[in-house]
Amino acid sequence: MKKNDPVFTVTHRDTGCHARTGTAILPHGTVETPAFMPVGTNATVKAMTKDWLAEIGFSVILANTYHLYLRPGADLIRAAGGLHGFSGWKGNFLTDSGGFQIFSLPAFRKISADGVRFRSHIDGSAHFLSPEKVVALQADFNSDIQMQLDVCTPYGVKRKKAEEALRITLDWSVRAFRAWMDTPDTYQGKLFP
């Protein structure tokens, strides 16, 4: 598949609302939508074997870039053959950017237009994630569906702060898209802008 190949097809639209069903053709299988994604934060789903997940009919697992980046790390996952080699899961992976996890540590993070500086919840070490680095990490993970870094706002946020978070997130989306388009086609997870 190439970057601009269509991978999602709408199969039905509800005439009474905006609901729809669809099919996503991904490198590790087809995903019928809407789809439930079991959470495998660290590339495995707790209390379920990969065989059970496949037997139930799941086609995609949700993993988290923040947690995978901190432990076990991109180098180990890349060396294992990406998330699929690391976990043994033959289906698809969607990797969240980790933005919410960073947001949930307000005493340990600083958000700017450049990205986000934070301290690890594991050992207190300092880290910096930019939209470009999050794209690169997810490429190292060989993720089938990547989510961009975003600024999460708390409940009750004032309009001015929400607008600032939206402005930063939109800027980050442009930077993430450019980084993704500049990434060499060296893994199968790159599908569409």
C-alpha positions, -999 to 999 in steps of 0.1 A, spaced: 0 0 0 11 35 -7 5 67 14 -24 79 -6 -41 46 -13 -77 47 -1 -80 24 29 -115 33 43 -147 27 25 -182 36 39 -205 6 36 -237 21 49 -250 55 59 -280 60 82 -304 85 65 -317 97 98 -284 108 113 -247 109 106 -241 73 117 -222 50 92 -205 17 90 -173 11 71 -143 -11 63 -107 -2 68 -82 -23 49 -50 -22 70 -17 -41 67 -26 -66 94 -62 -73 83 -95 -57 77 -113 -37 104 -151 -34 102 -164 -2 118 -176 7 143 -151 -15 161 -143 -21 197 -106 -20 204 -94 -38 236 -68 -18 254 -33 -32 254 -15 -2 268 19 -19 266 10 -39 234 -7 -68 253 -42 -70 267 -43 -80 304 -60 -113 313 -64 -122 276 -41 -142 253 -36 -130 218 -52 -163 206 -84 -155 227 -85 -120 212 -83 -134 177 -109 -161 185 -133 -135 198 -129 -116 165 -110 -85 175 -90 -70 147 -72 -41 163 -56 -34 197 -52 0 212 -16 6 226 -1 38 241 29 56 227 37 73 261 39 41 280 57 22 252 82 50 248 91 50 285 91 12 289 102 -9 272 114 18 247 114 23 210 148 7 204 137 -26 220 103 -26 201 120 -18 168 145 -46 173 117 -70 180 101 -62 147 77 -35 159 46 -41 181 36 -72 162 70 -89 167 72 -77 203 37 -89 213 31 -118 188 -3 -102 178 -10 -107 141 -38 -82 140 -36 -44 137 -24 -19 163 -37 17 168 -13 37 189 -26 66 209 -2 96 211 1 96 248 -12 131 251 -38 122 277 -13 104 299 10 134 298 -20 157 305 -28 136 336 5 145 352 1 183 356 28 187 382 53 169 359 47 185 325 50 218 306 32 223 273 45 248 247 42 254 210 73 232 205 59 201 223 57 189 258 83 185 285 75 160 312 89 138 339 85 101 338 60 87 363 83 57 365 116 72 375 113 110 373 136 113 343 131 143 320 116 138 285 105 159 256 79 149 230 72 169 199 46 161 172 75 149 150 90 126 177 56 110 183 53 103 146 88 88 146 81 67 177 49 53 161 69 45 129 94 26 151 65 7 166 52 -2 131 17 10 142 -11 4 117 -30 35 128 -12 65 144 -27 92 165 -11 127 166 0 144 198 -27 167 211 -33 190 241 -60 177 264 -80 202 283 -95 196 318 -131 197 327 -143 233 333 -115 248 312 -120 285 303 -126 294 267 -93 313 263 -73 282 275 -94 259 253 -88 281 223 -50 281 230 -50 243 234 -69 240 201 -45 263 183 -15 243 195 -31 210 186 -39 223 151 -3 234 147 9 201 159 -14 183 134 3 202 105 37 193 119 28 157 125 14 154 89 45 168 74 67 146 95 46 116 85 48 125 48 86 128 51 90 94 67 104 69 43 81 40 34 101 15 54 72 -1 73 37 -13 64 18 8 89 19 40 68 -14 42 50 -31 75 46 -28 112 56 
